[in-house]
Amino acid sequence: MTRANPFGDLGDFTPKSTPKPVEPQQIERLAADNGFPSRQPVAKQAPTVAAPAPTPARRRYVTGRNRQINLKASDETIARFYRLADERQVPLAELFELAVAALEEQGRLES
């Protein structure tokens, strides 16, 4: 059994019409009106002297931890969690381990 080539006989295919030429200015105007950014490179401006941007906190550590836990929390709780990790300069997983250990210790003290 042989298969028919789906592209074998396209001789009867013809486009319905030829596209009308469009002015580049019209394309630019339509793109700007509809919020489409240009892919053209932006001319680089001369660098200005400004204060250096603050370096973000380093949050990548090689720790040997290879399991993941996903939690949902409020924005405020997440901000507090990141702030605590940054203040202690520890990975997020280590802060989580410290919190779990503190809760376990608190439970032992209450018993």
C-alpha positions as CSV (number, residue, x, y, z in Angstrom):
1,M,0.0,0.0,0.0
2,T,1.5,3.4,-1.0
3,R,0.5,6.7,0.5
4,A,-0.5,9.6,-1.6
5,N,1.8,12.6,-1.4
6,P,-0.3,15.4,0.0
7,F,1.9,17.9,-1.8
8,G,2.2,16.0,-5.0
9,D,-0.4,17.7,-7.1
10,L,-0.8,21.4,-6.3
11,G,-1.1,22.5,-9.9
12,D,-4.7,23.6,-9.5
13,F,-3.8,25.9,-6.6
14,T,-3.7,29.5,-7.3
15,P,-3.9,32.5,-5.0
16,K,-7.2,34.3,-5.0
17,S,-5.6,37.7,-5.5
18,T,-2.3,39.5,-5.3
19,P,-1.7,41.5,-2.1
20,K,-1.9,45.2,-2.4
21,P,1.3,47.1,-1.5
22,V,1.2,48.9,1.8
23,E,3.2,52.0,2.6
24,P,5.8,51.5,5.4
25,Q,4.5,54.7,7.2
26,Q,1.0,53.1,7.4
27,I,2.4,50.0,8.9
28,E,4.4,52.1,11.5
29,R,1.3,54.1,12.4
30,L,-0.9,51.0,12.8
31,A,1.8,49.4,15.0
32,A,2.1,52.5,17.2
33,D,-1.7,52.9,17.5
34,N,-2.0,49.3,18.6
35,G,1.0,49.1,21.0
36,F,3.2,46.9,18.9
37,P,6.9,47.7,19.7
38,S,9.4,47.9,16.9
39,R,12.1,45.1,16.6
40,Q,14.5,47.6,15.2
41,P,17.5,48.3,17.5
42,V,17.3,51.6,19.4
43,A,20.2,53.9,18.9
44,K,22.4,53.9,22.0
45,Q,22.7,57.1,23.9
46,A,25.9,58.4,25.5
47,P,26.1,56.9,29.0
48,T,25.2,59.3,31.8
49,V,26.9,59.3,35.1
50,A,24.5,58.0,37.7
51,A,24.6,56.3,41.0
52,P,25.3,52.6,40.7
53,A,22.2,50.4,41.0
54,P,22.0,48.4,44.2
55,T,23.2,44.9,43.8
56,P,20.4,42.3,44.3
57,A,20.7,39.9,47.2
58,R,22.5,36.7,46.2
59,R,20.1,33.8,46.5
60,R,21.9,31.0,44.7
61,Y,23.7,28.6,46.9
62,V,25.1,25.1,46.3
63,T,23.7,23.3,49.3
64,G,22.9,19.7,48.2
65,R,19.2,20.2,48.7
66,N,17.4,18.6,45.8
67,R,13.7,18.6,46.8
68,Q,11.2,21.3,46.1
69,I,8.2,22.6,48.0
70,N,5.7,25.0,46.6
71,L,3.6,27.2,48.9
72,K,1.0,29.9,48.4
73,A,1.3,32.8,50.7
74,S,0.3,36.5,50.8
75,D,2.6,39.1,49.4
76,E,3.3,40.4,52.9
77,T,4.4,37.0,54.2
78,I,6.6,36.4,51.2
79,A,8.2,39.8,51.6
80,R,8.8,39.1,55.3
81,F,10.4,35.7,54.4
82,Y,12.7,37.2,51.9
83,R,13.6,40.0,54.3
84,L,14.5,37.5,57.0
85,A,16.7,35.5,54.6
86,D,18.4,38.6,53.5
87,E,19.1,39.9,57.0
88,R,20.5,36.5,58.0
89,Q,22.3,36.1,54.6
90,V,21.1,32.5,54.4
91,P,19.4,30.6,51.5
92,L,15.7,30.4,51.5
93,A,15.8,26.7,52.2
94,E,18.0,27.2,55.3
95,L,15.6,29.8,56.7
96,F,12.7,27.4,56.1
97,E,14.7,24.7,58.0
98,L,15.4,27.1,60.9
99,A,11.6,28.0,61.1
100,V,10.6,24.3,61.2
101,A,13.2,23.6,63.8
102,A,12.0,26.6,65.9
103,L,8.4,25.4,65.7
104,E,9.4,21.9,66.7
105,E,11.4,23.3,69.7
106,Q,8.4,25.5,70.7
107,G,6.2,22.4,70.6
108,R,8.5,20.5,72.9
109,L,8.6,23.4,75.3
110,E,4.8,23.6,75.5
111,S,4.4,19.9,76.2
